[in-house]
């Protein structure tokens, strides 16, 4: 068992490249949306 198959991701195949890519996209997208929302709230661009 690899270290990536522990913790929150306790399912078979949690350390597969597809699962890692999907997780990275979801996390990166969430961070991007938060940054976009913060910039829209702080500055009037339009």
N, CA, C and O atoms as a Tripos MOL2 file, in Angstrom:
@<TRIPOS>MOLECULE
protein
  184   183    46     0     0
PROTEIN
NO_CHARGES

@<TRIPOS>ATOM
      1 N           0.8510   -1.1840    0.0000 N.3       1 UNK1
      2 CA          0.0000    0.0000    0.0000 C.3       1 UNK1
      3 C           0.8910    1.2400    0.0000 C.2       1 UNK1
      4 O           1.8050    1.3680    0.8150 O.2       1 UNK1
      5 N           0.6120    2.1250   -0.9090 N.am      2 UNK2
      6 CA          1.4010    3.3550   -0.9570 C.3       2 UNK2
      7 C           0.8630    4.3580    0.0650 C.2       2 UNK2
      8 O          -0.2250    4.1840    0.6130 O.2       2 UNK2
      9 N           1.6310    5.3890    0.3030 N.am      3 UNK3
     10 CA          1.2200    6.4180    1.2570 C.3       3 UNK3
     11 C           0.0350    7.2200    0.7570 C.2       3 UNK3
     12 O          -0.6930    7.8110    1.5540 O.2       3 UNK3
     13 N          -0.1750    7.2490   -0.5800 N.am      4 UNK4
     14 CA         -1.3030    7.9990   -1.1230 C.3       4 UNK4
     15 C          -2.6300    7.2770   -0.9010 C.2       4 UNK4
     16 O          -3.6910    7.8810   -1.0620 O.2       4 UNK4
     17 N          -2.5900    6.0050   -0.5360 N.am      5 UNK5
     18 CA         -3.8050    5.2210   -0.3460 C.3       5 UNK5
     19 C          -4.2300    5.2180    1.1240 C.2       5 UNK5
     20 O          -4.9150    4.2950    1.5660 O.2       5 UNK5
     21 N          -3.8400    6.2190    1.8660 N.am      6 UNK6
     22 CA         -4.2050    6.3390    3.2790 C.3       6 UNK6
     23 C          -4.8940    7.6620    3.5170 C.2       6 UNK6
     24 O          -5.0150    8.4750    2.6010 O.2       6 UNK6
     25 N          -5.3430    7.8860    4.7260 N.am      7 UNK7
     26 CA         -5.9730    9.1540    5.0650 C.3       7 UNK7
     27 C          -7.3750    9.2550    4.4910 C.2       7 UNK7
     28 O          -8.1620    8.3150    4.5980 O.2       7 UNK7
     29 N          -7.6920   10.3980    3.8800 N.am      8 UNK8
     30 CA         -9.0350   10.6350    3.3560 C.3       8 UNK8
     31 C          -9.3290    9.7170    2.1820 C.2       8 UNK8
     32 O         -10.4410    9.2040    2.0580 O.2       8 UNK8
     33 N          -8.3410    9.5050    1.3190 N.am      9 UNK9
     34 CA         -8.5530    8.7180    0.1000 C.3       9 UNK9
     35 C          -8.3200    7.2420    0.3980 C.2       9 UNK9
     36 O          -7.2800    6.6920    0.0370 O.2       9 UNK9
     37 N          -9.2820    6.6010    1.0530 N.am     10 UNK10
     38 CA         -9.1570    5.2040    1.4550 C.3      10 UNK10
     39 C          -9.8790    4.2730    0.4870 C.2      10 UNK10
     40 O         -10.5460    3.3370    0.9270 O.2      10 UNK10
     41 N          -9.7650    4.5030   -0.8090 N.am     11 UNK11
     42 CA        -10.3950    3.6010   -1.7590 C.3      11 UNK11
     43 C          -9.3470    3.0360   -2.6930 C.2      11 UNK11
     44 O          -8.2650    3.6000   -2.8610 O.2      11 UNK11
     45 N          -9.6870    1.9210   -3.2920 N.am     12 UNK12
     46 CA         -8.7410    1.2560   -4.1880 C.3      12 UNK12
     47 C          -8.5260    2.1310   -5.4240 C.2      12 UNK12
     48 O          -9.4880    2.5960   -6.0360 O.2      12 UNK12
     49 N          -7.2900    2.3470   -5.7810 N.am     13 UNK13
     50 CA         -6.9680    3.1750   -6.9310 C.3      13 UNK13
     51 C          -6.8200    4.6450   -6.5890 C.2      13 UNK13
     52 O          -6.7950    5.4870   -7.4860 O.2      13 UNK13
     53 N          -6.7230    4.9690   -5.3140 N.am     14 UNK14
     54 CA         -6.5920    6.3700   -4.9190 C.3      14 UNK14
     55 C          -5.2660    6.9540   -5.3670 C.2      14 UNK14
     56 O          -5.1340    8.1710   -5.5000 O.2      14 UNK14
     57 N          -4.2730    6.0890   -5.6050 N.am     15 UNK15
     58 CA         -2.9760    6.5900   -6.0340 C.3      15 UNK15
     59 C          -2.7890    6.4730   -7.5470 C.2      15 UNK15
     60 O          -1.6660    6.5590   -8.0430 O.2      15 UNK15
     61 N          -3.8840    6.2770   -8.2770 N.am     16 UNK16
     62 CA         -3.7780    6.2080   -9.7310 C.3      16 UNK16
     63 C          -3.5960    7.6200  -10.3000 C.2      16 UNK16
     64 O          -4.0580    8.5930   -9.7050 O.2      16 UNK16
     65 N          -2.9280    7.7310  -11.4420 N.am     17 UNK17
     66 CA         -2.7040    9.0600  -12.0220 C.3      17 UNK17
     67 C          -4.0000    9.7990  -12.3470 C.2      17 UNK17
     68 O          -4.0460   11.0260  -12.2520 O.2      17 UNK17
     69 N          -5.0400    9.0830  -12.7260 N.am     18 UNK18
     70 CA         -6.3210    9.7300  -13.0560 C.3      18 UNK18
     71 C          -6.9400   10.3480  -11.8020 C.2      18 UNK18
     72 O          -7.4160   11.4820  -11.8390 O.2      18 UNK18
     73 N          -6.9350    9.6090  -10.7000 N.am     19 UNK19
     74 CA         -7.5000   10.1390   -9.4540 C.3      19 UNK19
     75 C          -6.7060   11.3410   -8.9560 C.2      19 UNK19
     76 O          -7.2810   12.3080   -8.4580 O.2      19 UNK19
     77 N          -5.3950   11.2770   -9.0910 N.am     20 UNK20
     78 CA         -4.5570   12.3990   -8.6680 C.3      20 UNK20
     79 C          -4.8210   13.6180   -9.5460 C.2      20 UNK20
     80 O          -4.8880   14.7410   -9.0470 O.2      20 UNK20
     81 N          -4.9740   13.3990  -10.8710 N.am     21 UNK21
     82 CA         -5.2430   14.5130  -11.7830 C.3      21 UNK21
     83 C          -6.5900   15.1530  -11.4860 C.2      21 UNK21
     84 O          -6.7010   16.3790  -11.4830 O.2      21 UNK21
     85 N          -7.6170   14.3450  -11.2370 N.am     22 UNK22
     86 CA         -8.9420   14.8830  -10.9340 C.3      22 UNK22
     87 C          -8.8950   15.6840   -9.6370 C.2      22 UNK22
     88 O          -9.4740   16.7670   -9.5550 O.2      22 UNK22
     89 N          -8.2140   15.1600   -8.6280 N.am     23 UNK23
     90 CA         -8.0890   15.8810   -7.3580 C.3      23 UNK23
     91 C          -7.3660   17.2090   -7.5450 C.2      23 UNK23
     92 O          -7.7620   18.2240   -6.9720 O.2      23 UNK23
     93 N          -6.2970   17.1970   -8.3530 N.am     24 UNK24
     94 CA         -5.5420   18.4260   -8.5910 C.3      24 UNK24
     95 C          -6.3940   19.4550   -9.3230 C.2      24 UNK24
     96 O          -6.3200   20.6470   -9.0230 O.2      24 UNK24
     97 N          -7.2030   19.0080  -10.2780 N.am     25 UNK25
     98 CA         -8.0670   19.9310  -11.0220 C.3      25 UNK25
     99 C          -9.1240   20.5330  -10.1020 C.2      25 UNK25
    100 O          -9.3950   21.7320  -10.1650 O.2      25 UNK25
    101 N          -9.7150   19.7090   -9.2550 N.am     26 UNK26
    102 CA        -10.7560   20.2030   -8.3370 C.3      26 UNK26
    103 C         -10.1640   21.2040   -7.3450 C.2      26 UNK26
    104 O         -10.7400   22.2660   -7.1100 O.2      26 UNK26
    105 N          -9.0240   20.8630   -6.7720 N.am     27 UNK27
    106 CA         -8.3980   21.7560   -5.7980 C.3      27 UNK27
    107 C          -7.9220   23.0450   -6.4770 C.2      27 UNK27
    108 O          -8.1460   24.1430   -5.9680 O.2      27 UNK27
    109 N          -7.2650   22.8990   -7.6240 N.am     28 UNK28
    110 CA         -6.7960   24.0760   -8.3570 C.3      28 UNK28
    111 C          -7.9390   24.9690   -8.8020 C.2      28 UNK28
    112 O          -7.8310   26.1940   -8.7390 O.2      28 UNK28
    113 N          -9.0410   24.3660   -9.2540 N.am     29 UNK29
    114 CA        -10.2060   25.1370   -9.6560 C.3      29 UNK29
    115 C         -10.8300   25.8760   -8.4860 C.2      29 UNK29
    116 O         -11.2450   27.0270   -8.6190 O.2      29 UNK29
    117 N         -10.8950   25.2220   -7.3530 N.am     30 UNK30
    118 CA        -11.4340   25.8850   -6.1590 C.3      30 UNK30
    119 C         -10.5900   27.0690   -5.7360 C.2      30 UNK30
    120 O         -11.1200   28.1240   -5.3860 O.2      30 UNK30
    121 N          -9.2750   26.8980   -5.7670 N.am     31 UNK31
    122 CA         -8.3830   28.0030   -5.4230 C.3      31 UNK31
    123 C          -8.5260   29.1340   -6.4310 C.2      31 UNK31
    124 O          -8.5440   30.3070   -6.0570 O.2      31 UNK31
    125 N          -8.6270   28.7800   -7.7150 N.am     32 UNK32
    126 CA         -8.7920   29.7930   -8.7560 C.3      32 UNK32
    127 C         -10.0780   30.5830   -8.5940 C.2      32 UNK32
    128 O         -10.0890   31.8040   -8.7560 O.2      32 UNK32
    129 N         -11.1620   29.8890   -8.2750 N.am     33 UNK33
    130 CA        -12.4490   30.5660   -8.0680 C.3      33 UNK33
    131 C         -12.3730   31.4920   -6.8610 C.2      33 UNK33
    132 O         -12.9030   32.6030   -6.9010 O.2      33 UNK33
    133 N         -11.7240   31.0510   -5.7900 N.am     34 UNK34
    134 CA        -11.5870   31.9140   -4.6100 C.3      34 UNK34
    135 C         -10.7520   33.1510   -4.9120 C.2      34 UNK34
    136 O         -11.0860   34.2460   -4.4590 O.2      34 UNK34
    137 N          -9.6710   32.9920   -5.6730 N.am     35 UNK35
    138 CA         -8.8470   34.1530   -6.0460 C.3      35 UNK35
    139 C          -9.6490   35.0990   -6.9270 C.2      35 UNK35
    140 O          -9.6040   36.3140   -6.7320 O.2      35 UNK35
    141 N         -10.3850   34.5530   -7.8980 N.am     36 UNK36
    142 CA        -11.2010   35.3900   -8.7870 C.3      36 UNK36
    143 C         -12.2510   36.1460   -7.9850 C.2      36 UNK36
    144 O         -12.4510   37.3430   -8.1960 O.2      36 UNK36
    145 N         -12.9300   35.4480   -7.0560 N.am     37 UNK37
    146 CA        -13.9610   36.0790   -6.2350 C.3      37 UNK37
    147 C         -13.3520   37.1810   -5.3540 C.2      37 UNK37
    148 O         -13.9440   38.2470   -5.1910 O.2      37 UNK37
    149 N         -12.1640   36.9150   -4.7880 N.am     38 UNK38
    150 CA        -11.5190   37.9170   -3.9390 C.3      38 UNK38
    151 C         -11.1490   39.1620   -4.7470 C.2      38 UNK38
    152 O         -11.3270   40.2850   -4.2770 O.2      38 UNK38
    153 N         -10.6370   38.9600   -5.9590 N.am     39 UNK39
    154 CA        -10.2840   40.1110   -6.7880 C.3      39 UNK39
    155 C         -11.5240   40.8860   -7.2150 C.2      39 UNK39
    156 O         -11.4960   42.1160   -7.2530 O.2      39 UNK39
    157 N         -12.6040   40.1930   -7.5360 N.am     40 UNK40
    158 CA        -13.8360   40.8670   -7.9220 C.3      40 UNK40
    159 C         -14.4190   41.6560   -6.7430 C.2      40 UNK40
    160 O         -14.9910   42.7290   -6.9350 O.2      40 UNK40
    161 N         -14.2740   41.1270   -5.5380 N.am     41 UNK41
    162 CA        -14.8030   41.8020   -4.3540 C.3      41 UNK41
    163 C         -13.9540   43.0100   -3.9620 C.2      41 UNK41
    164 O         -14.4760   44.0170   -3.4850 O.2      41 UNK41
    165 N         -12.6450   42.8980   -4.1650 N.am     42 UNK42
    166 CA        -11.7440   43.9490   -3.7020 C.3      42 UNK42
    167 C         -11.6180   45.1010   -4.6870 C.2      42 UNK42
    168 O         -11.4440   46.2480   -4.2760 O.2      42 UNK42
    169 N         -11.7020   44.8090   -5.9920 N.am     43 UNK43
    170 CA        -11.4440   45.8230   -7.0050 C.3      43 UNK43
    171 C         -12.6190   45.8900   -7.9770 C.2      43 UNK43
    172 O         -13.2230   44.8650   -8.2930 O.2      43 UNK43
    173 N         -12.9370   47.0710   -8.4420 N.am     44 UNK44
    174 CA        -13.9790   47.2460   -9.4380 C.3      44 UNK44
    175 C         -13.3370   47.2670  -10.8270 C.2      44 UNK44
    176 O         -12.8140   48.2920  -11.2630 O.2      44 UNK44
    177 N         -13.3840   46.1270  -11.5130 N.am     45 UNK45
    178 CA        -12.7520   46.0250  -12.8340 C.3      45 UNK45
    179 C         -13.6130   46.5810  -13.9490 C.2      45 UNK45
    180 O         -13.0920   47.0000  -14.9830 O.2      45 UNK45
    181 N         -14.9180   46.5920  -13.7570 N.am     46 UNK46
    182 CA        -15.7810   47.0560  -14.8530 C.3      46 UNK46
    183 C         -16.6560   48.2140  -14.4540 C.2      46 UNK46
    184 O         -17.4340   48.7100  -15.2680 O.2      46 UNK46
@<TRIPOS>BOND
     1     1     2 1
     2     2     3 1
     3     3     4 2
     4     3     5 am
     5     5     6 1
     6     6     7 1
     7     7     8 2
     8     7     9 am
     9     9    10 1
    10    10    11 1
    11    11    12 2
    12    11    13 am
    13    13    14 1
    14    14    15 1
    15    15    16 2
    16    15    17 am
    17    17    18 1
    18    18    19 1
    19    19    20 2
    20    19    21 am
    21    21    22 1
    22    22    23 1
    23    23    24 2
    24    23    25 am
    25    25    26 1
    26    26    27 1
    27    27    28 2
    28    27    29 am
    29    29    30 1
    30    30    31 1
    31    31    32 2
    32    31    33 am
    33    33    34 1
    34    34    35 1
    35    35    36 2
    36    35    37 am
    37    37    38 1
    38    38    39 1
    39    39    40 2
    40    39    41 am
    41    41    42 1
    42    42    43 1
    43    43    44 2
    44    43    45 am
    45    45    46 1
    46    46    47 1
    47    47    48 2
    48    47    49 am
    49    49    50 1
    50    50    51 1
    51    51    52 2
    52    51    53 am
    53    53    54 1
    54    54    55 1
    55    55    56 2
    56    55    57 am
    57    57    58 1
    58    58    59 1
    59    59    60 2
    60    59    61 am
    61    61    62 1
    62    62    63 1
    63    63    64 2
    64    63    65 am
    65    65    66 1
    66    66    67 1
    67    67    68 2
    68    67    69 am
    69    69    70 1
    70    70    71 1
    71    71    72 2
    72    71    73 am
    73    73    74 1
    74    74    75 1
    75    75    76 2
    76    75    77 am
    77    77    78 1
    78    78    79 1
    79    79    80 2
    80    79    81 am
    81    81    82 1
    82    82    83 1
    83    83    84 2
    84    83    85 am
    85    85    86 1
    86    86    87 1
    87    87    88 2
    88    87    89 am
    89    89    90 1
    90    90    91 1
    91    91    92 2
    92    91    93 am
    93    93    94 1
    94    94    95 1
    95    95    96 2
    96    95    97 am
    97    97    98 1
    98    98    99 1
    99    99   100 2
   100    99   101 am
   101   101   102 1
   102   102   103 1
   103   103   104 2
   104   103   105 am
   105   105   106 1
   106   106   107 1
   107   107   108 2
   108   107   109 am
   109   109   110 1
   110   110   111 1
   111   111   112 2
   112   111   113 am
   113   113   114 1
   114   114   115 1
   115   115   116 2
   116   115   117 am
   117   117   118 1
   118   118   119 1
   119   119   120 2
   120   119   121 am
   121   121   122 1
   122   122   123 1
   123   123   124 2
   124   123   125 am
   125   125   126 1
   126   126   127 1
   127   127   128 2
   128   127   129 am
   129   129   130 1
   130   130   131 1
   131   131   132 2
   132   131   133 am
   133   133   134 1
   134   134   135 1
   135   135   136 2
   136   135   137 am
   137   137   138 1
   138   138   139 1
   139   139   140 2
   140   139   141 am
   141   141   142 1
   142   142   143 1
   143   143   144 2
   144   143   145 am
   145   145   146 1
   146   146   147 1
   147   147   148 2
   148   147   149 am
   149   149   150 1
   150   150   151 1
   151   151   152 2
   152   151   153 am
   153   153   154 1
   154   154   155 1
   155   155   156 2
   156   155   157 am
   157   157   158 1
   158   158   159 1
   159   159   160 2
   160   159   161 am
   161   161   162 1
   162   162   163 1
   163   163   164 2
   164   163   165 am
   165   165   166 1
   166   166   167 1
   167   167   168 2
   168   167   169 am
   169   169   170 1
   170   170   171 1
   171   171   172 2
   172   171   173 am
   173   173   174 1
   174   174   175 1
   175   175   176 2
   176   175   177 am
   177   177   178 1
   178   178   179 1
   179   179   180 2
   180   179   181 am
   181   181   182 1
   182   182   183 1
   183   183   184 2
@<TRIPOS>SUBSTRUCTURE
     1 UNK1         2 RESIDUE 1 A UNK
     2 UNK2         6 RESIDUE 1 A UNK
     3 UNK3        10 RESIDUE 1 A UNK
     4 UNK4        14 RESIDUE 1 A UNK
     5 UNK5        18 RESIDUE 1 A UNK
     6 UNK6        22 RESIDUE 1 A UNK
     7 UNK7        26 RESIDUE 1 A UNK
     8 UNK8        30 RESIDUE 1 A UNK
     9 UNK9        34 RESIDUE 1 A UNK
    10 UNK10       38 RESIDUE 1 A UNK
    11 UNK11       42 RESIDUE 1 A UNK
    12 UNK12       46 RESIDUE 1 A UNK
    13 UNK13       50 RESIDUE 1 A UNK
    14 UNK14       54 RESIDUE 1 A UNK
    15 UNK15       58 RESIDUE 1 A UNK
    16 UNK16       62 RESIDUE 1 A UNK
    17 UNK17       66 RESIDUE 1 A UNK
    18 UNK18       70 RESIDUE 1 A UNK
    19 UNK19       74 RESIDUE 1 A UNK
    20 UNK20       78 RESIDUE 1 A UNK
    21 UNK21       82 RESIDUE 1 A UNK
    22 UNK22       86 RESIDUE 1 A UNK
    23 UNK23       90 RESIDUE 1 A UNK
    24 UNK24       94 RESIDUE 1 A UNK
    25 UNK25       98 RESIDUE 1 A UNK
    26 UNK26      102 RESIDUE 1 A UNK
    27 UNK27      106 RESIDUE 1 A UNK
    28 UNK28      110 RESIDUE 1 A UNK
    29 UNK29      114 RESIDUE 1 A UNK
    30 UNK30      118 RESIDUE 1 A UNK
    31 UNK31      122 RESIDUE 1 A UNK
    32 UNK32      126 RESIDUE 1 A UNK
    33 UNK33      130 RESIDUE 1 A UNK
    34 UNK34      134 RESIDUE 1 A UNK
    35 UNK35      138 RESIDUE 1 A UNK
    36 UNK36      142 RESIDUE 1 A UNK
    37 UNK37      146 RESIDUE 1 A UNK
    38 UNK38      150 RESIDUE 1 A UNK
    39 UNK39      154 RESIDUE 1 A UNK
    40 UNK40      158 RESIDUE 1 A UNK
    41 UNK41      162 RESIDUE 1 A UNK
    42 UNK42      166 RESIDUE 1 A UNK
    43 UNK43      170 RESIDUE 1 A UNK
    44 UNK44      174 RESIDUE 1 A UNK
    45 UNK45      178 RESIDUE 1 A UNK
    46 UNK46      182 RESIDUE 1 A UNK
